[in-house]
Amino acid sequence: METQTQTNGLVLEKKNELKQNGVTTTSQVVNDKIAQLVTDAFDAVMEIDAKILNPTQVRGYNFEGGLDYSKLFGSFKTTGFQATNFALAVDEINKMIECKLKPIDLDAPGVTQSAKEFPAIHEQLAAQNGYYSLCQRSNCTIFLGHTSNMISCGVRETILFLVKNKMIDAIVTTCGGIEEDFMKCMAPAFMGKFEYDGIMLRQNGLNRIGNMVVPNDNYRLFEDWLLELLDRMLVEQKEQNVNWTPSKLINRMGKEINNEESVWYWCYKNNIPVFCPAITDGGIGDTLFYHSFKNPGLKLDLVEDIQRMDLLTLFAVNTGSIILGGGTSKHHILNANCMRNGTNYSVFVNTGQEFDGSDSGAKPDEALSWAKIRPEASPVKVYGEASLIFPLLVSQTFAKNFPVNN
């Protein structure tokens, strides 16, 4: 009995010792053996000497030296993750601007035969259709694509800055982006919360867009205004044989709103075509539907609009594409650039992922496979929400490096 007690006491003592030392054994010989095995394992992992692919060291901004926004944004290039992608996007947009401000150079490498031949036929084409005067206006034709929510939010004012100062050449957007710009000229939208209850909002006549709300009254004002304009357009179609297209409709709406707070007013004023392939997908579509019964006959020619869009790329010397979000706006710009074997410069800003096979989330490399981006290009995708990213991008590109008349 005493021997059993002594044995149990020894086992307990050993267990307590192991608890104190973790899994380390009491035998140093065994410990040394395990240490050697660990060393061998590490050596096996680290046996390949590093070959540095990029000598640039990771380093962020040091606020000890005070706040300098230019240096802060400059430090993004070596910060890593999406900060670095942001800095690369700044470089890519500045390349577009630099290319645009140069004199037209038809002898530069990569210029298409269509672009080279355009000057010889320009006058003849322009005499037949004034739209040809919008082709090849500079050394780089810059397209901006954005989803409707960019007009819903305060990015509208950033886009207005670009078109007012003739910094871009064409826009592709969706129906909501067209109508909400005009609605804001008639009545404001308001801040809200993502958490607002949908039923409560419906009962109060408020339509939620993220953390903003648009009152039903805004749509009533817009639709009444548009219906009267559609009546006049129908008369012009019948009496003057006008062939209306979605881009011509948007241009006319921009003229009629006659409000300097409107993005589309400045596009009208500065001859910047605005394309909306999905023009019926929103309040404009609802109004066209109603008008087709109230006063039938108005037609919108989608085929002429694809001609107008693709001619801009066909005859372009170089192209740049800045695309906020995905969907129709993104694909329409990139697909048009197939007319010239791809865009030269491109920046995507979106939160989309590619695992579902959608074009919205596709990385630039996928567009390369479709000849939508040129093989020698250096496209950039910033994974981020555009209402935060795009104004900052403009602050470091167009606002800094593009001449402004006033």
Secondary structure, 3 states (H helix, E strand, C coil): CHHHHHHHHHHHHHHHHHHHHCCCCCCHHHHHHHHHHHHHHHHHHCCCCCCCCCCCCCCCCCHHHCCCHHHHHHHHHHCCHHHHHHHHHHHHHHHHHHHHHCCCCCCCCCCCHHHHHHHHHHHHHHHHCHHHHHCCCCCCEEEEEECCHHHHCCHHHHHHHHHHCCCCCEEECCHHHHHHHHHHHHCCCEECCCCCCHHHHHHCCEEEECCEEEEHHHHHHHHHHHHHHHHHHHHHHHHHCCCCCHHHHHHHHHHHHCCCCCHHHHHHHCCCCEECCCCCCCHHHHHHHHHHHHCCCCCCCHHHHHHHHHHHHHCCCCEEEEEECCHHHHHHHHHHHHHHCCECEEEEEECCCCCCCCCCCCCHHHHHHCCCECCCCCCEEEECCHHHHHHHHHHCCHHHHCCCCC
